[in-house]
Amino acid sequence: MKEERTEAPAHYQGRMRLSHFCRIQILGFGLILLMAIGFTIQILGIHFPKKSHQTSPLRLVTEEPSQRRCQPKRHIMFLKTHKTAGSTILNLLHRYGDHNHLFFALPYKYQFNYPNSFHAHRVKGYNASSRPHYDIMCHHMRFNYAEVRKVMPPDTFYFTILRDPATMAESSFSYFRAVSSAFKKAPNFKAFISHPTRYYRQGERSNHYARNPLWFDFGFNSDAPFTEMYANAGIRAVKDTFHLVLLAEHFDESMILLKEELCWNLDDVVTFKLNSRGTSRTLERGDIERLRSWNTLDWYLYSYFNRTFWDKVEHFGREKMDIEVRKLKERRQHLAKLCLDGSGPVGAEQIKEEAIKPFQFGQEKILGWAVRKDLPPEVRTRCVRMVTPELQYKDLLDARQFPLGLNNSSVLAATSRRSVGR
């Protein structure tokens, strides 16, 4: 059966043609109007603001969840060695623990009875029977693993930092000359380099700063005669205890390795150099060799962990490391422009705020940082924390953990309860 086609009535078809014609006219008029507006904007130079996609200057730089298959470490022990950029690392640990409300194992003063060997009872509030929980230990000590284990949880991440003993000796001479008997006897650094045995006497006051200070800080005998057997035994002890050994000469690469090991964010390891000197000497090649020879145990230790450091970099990936270091430097520059009053470190006399003024010790001026005053309160607080020296920050942490003094039983009881569930 043939299908019949039906057509609309004539009057209805007329209205449809009229409506279609009107729509074409309206669209044409709208197109002309848009073209006119665009031309006017070009002539007058009008610019509409673009929506900013930039993050807040102090917002943490986080990675996508799919990229983070680890949990941030919260139990950390840092062996702070002398004159190795340890004060800068201390600041990032202070900031992280402060921000995340972690509990620090604090000394009664500013060091754990250094240069004596560390003992658990030197931790403020520690009680062998109640065993209060601690998250971070990071202040100066002469390392004693057996005693540290009494304080820190079993899953604690241990790390430290080393420096070439030649440049370390140059820094130590300037900083510790007033207290080290060997340094004090020498008329100048050049004289000490040339004949260290003329001024050094084993057991004299603070002479652990003058020979193998790294070896001493690890708890070993810094005056022991060098043998490969003895040196290798020390290296094994360090390797078996510390999960990561950083290098002061390659600080940025060290921060990237630390960030990866701790599963932290980039902002957690962005730092400004603290406790730095205003001047330093340039060592001649012969002086470097003599200082390394004088500090043989330290040089042996440094040489070994210098190799393992670059093994870790290779495992991480050289190209990836270059990218990460560039990100770190860019973020540091960004925060420096945001936070700092001036482009570089300044003398303590130029810093008016006592809370961020560096402690002066030794012959050289110790530099610090001035923070801009025209920042929003929350931003300025975070900027100030980034430049707060270790002494003042330790006092801040002490006041937070022990607001009513050492006998604050509620705080100690709370930390004891926390340790039960971990």
MOQUIVEN-V672877 format. One record per run of one state. SS is the DSSP state (~ for helix, > for strand, _ for the rest). FROM is the first residue (numbers start at 1). TO is the last residue. If there is no record, write none. Layout:
BEGIN
{{SS FROM TO} {SS FROM TO}}
END
This chain:
BEGIN
{{_ 1 9} {~ 10 44} {_ 45 64} {~ 65 67} {_ 68 75} {> 76 79} {_ 80 85} {~ 86 99} {_ 100 103} {> 104 104} {_ 105 106} {> 107 107} {_ 108 116} {> 117 117} {_ 118 119} {~ 120 122} {> 123 123} {_ 124 135} {> 136 137} {_ 138 141} {> 142 142} {_ 143 144} {~ 145 151} {_ 152 156} {> 157 162} {_ 163 164} {~ 165 176} {_ 177 180} {~ 181 185} {_ 186 188} {~ 189 194} {_ 195 195} {~ 196 198} {_ 199 206} {~ 207 209} {_ 210 212} {~ 213 217} {_ 218 227} {~ 228 241} {_ 242 243} {> 244 247} {~ 248 262} {_ 263 265} {~ 266 269} {_ 270 276} {> 277 277} {_ 278 284} {~ 285 294} {_ 295 295} {~ 296 316} {_ 317 317} {~ 318 339} {> 340 340} {_ 341 345} {> 346 346} {_ 347 347} {~ 348 350} {_ 351 353} {~ 354 356} {_ 357 365} {> 366 366} {_ 367 367} {> 368 368} {_ 369 370} {> 371 371} {_ 372 376} {~ 377 387} {_ 388 389} {~ 390 401} {_ 402 408} {~ 409 420} {_ 421 422}}
END
